[in-house]
């Protein structure tokens, strides 16, 4: 297997990353988004994220095979040390280690910023079906996340109701007067 390279995304990656994301929108309940965004919207999402947080791309032979990013957990200042994370891989690149490497790189970037909590909001089926499994929960558990909450039947896609679960990973001590968050510093190729 070829070496995986992880770097910071740019707006120029929008088309390639959208190709990874679109099947999740069209064929799964992994995302509750109904319509695939256009390339301009996707580029805008990358730009807005990079204004404060990491947005990483994993490549093999110069071809993106996945991406992961962090965003604000909530907008209030008291939440500055917490983020919500997301990850998407090409469907034929799952279970090959790329997701783990990508998420560990994301965690490292977040630690460097002074982020203390990684939170993942994950679509969750009562029973696994052709649109949604519990693979994402198992992936996060493997990386040290723990289950902290559940919203029952809160999203409807493909005529079925799905729940959402929250998982978290604490990255460090939580002092009474935490240092301000350091701006994200891009990872070069």
N, C-alpha and C positions, 0 to 999 in steps of 0.2 A: 504494500500500500504506500502511496506517495505521501510525502511529508505534508502536514497541515500547517498553513501559515495563517496567523491571526493578526488582523490589522484593524485600524479604525475605518469605519465606513465613510463615504462621502455621498453627496447628492448624485454624483455620477454613477453610483452603484444602484440607483433606484430601479432601473429596468431589470437587472439581474436578480435583485432581491425580491422584486415583485413577482418574478417567475417562481420563486420558492414559495412565497406567501399565497399566491392565487389558488393553488389546489386546496389549501386549508380552508379558504373562504368558500370555494365552490363545492367541495366534497366532504367536509368534516364539520363537526361542532366544536372543534378545538378553539376556534374564534367564533364569537357571536356576530361578527360582521357578516351582513348578507351580500353585499356587493363588493367586488374587487375594486379597490381604489385605482384611479388612473396614475400614470407615472409622475405627473406633476404633484399630485397630492402625496404620493409616497416619498418623493424627494423632499417635500416640505416637512413631512414627519421626521425624516432623518435630520434635517437642518435644525428643527426645533429641539430635538433630543440632544444633539451635540452642543447646543448652547450651554448645557450644564452637565450632561451625563454621557457615559460611554455608549457608543453604538458600534459594535464589533462585527466584522465579517471573517468567516473562516473560508480559506481557499485551498484547493488542491490544484496544482498546475495552472494557477492563475484563474481558476474557475470557482466562483462562490458556491459553497456547498451548504452554508448556513449562516445565520446571523443571530446576535443576541444584543439586547439593549436594556437600559434602565431608564425609568422615568420617575417623576415625583409620585410619592405615595399619596400625599394630600397636599393641598396648596398652603396651608397654614405654616408659619415659621417654625413652630414646635416640632413639625415633622421633618425638618431639613435633613436629619440623619437617617431617614428611612427612605427606601426606594421600592418601586414595583419593577419586577424583572420579567422579560419575555425572551423566548428562544424559538426559532424555527429552523428546521433542517430540510434539505431536499429529501423527498420521501424515500429515495433509494440510497440515502446516506445515513439512515438511522441505524443505531446499534453497531456503530463502527468506531466509537470513541470521540468523534468530532464534537458531539454535543457536550460531553464532559469537559473536553479541553476548552471549548468556547466559553462555557459557564464558569470554569475556574479562572480563565483570563478576565472575564467580566468581574468576578469577585475580587480579583487582585486589583483591578482598576478602581473599583469602588472602595476597597480598603485604603488605597493611596489617597483617595479624596477625603477620607475620614467618615465614610458612611458606616453606620453601625448595624442596620437592619436591612436584610434583603427579604422582600415579600413577593410571593407569587400568587396570583389569582388564577385558578385553574378550573376549566370546565370539567364537570364530574357527572358521569352517568350513574343512575341507580343500578342499571345493568348495562354492561358493555354492549355496544351494537356496531353496525357498520359505519357509523358516523363518529363515534367517540368511545375510546377505551380509557383505562386508568393508567396508561403508560406514563403520562406526564407526572402524575403523583408518584409513581414508582421511581422515575428519574430523579425527581427532587428529593425523595427520601434517601436515595443512594448518595446524594451530594450533601446530606446533613440537614435538610429542611425538615421541619416537623409540622404536623397539622395543627392549626389553631382555630379554625372556624369553618362554618358551612352555611350557605344560603340555599334553601331548598327550592327546586323548580322555579328558578328566577329567570331563565332564558329559554325561549322557544325557537327552535330551528329545525327545519325539515319536518314540521308537524309534530315534534316531540319536545317535551320539557326536560331541561337539564339543570342540574344544580351547579353551584360554584363553590369551590373550597379555597381557603386561604392557607398558605404554608409560609413559614418564616425560617430564616437562618440568622442568628445573631453573630455579628462579626467581631465584636469586642466589648470591652467594659463600657458601662453607661455612666460616666461621671456627672456630678451635679451641674458642672459648668463645662460642657463639651466645646472643643475647639471648633471654630467655623469650618464649614466645608471648603475644601480646596477645589479650585476649578479643575475640570477634567483636562488631562494632558493626553493628546492623541498618541496612539501606538503607530509607529511607522512600519513600512514593509520590511 
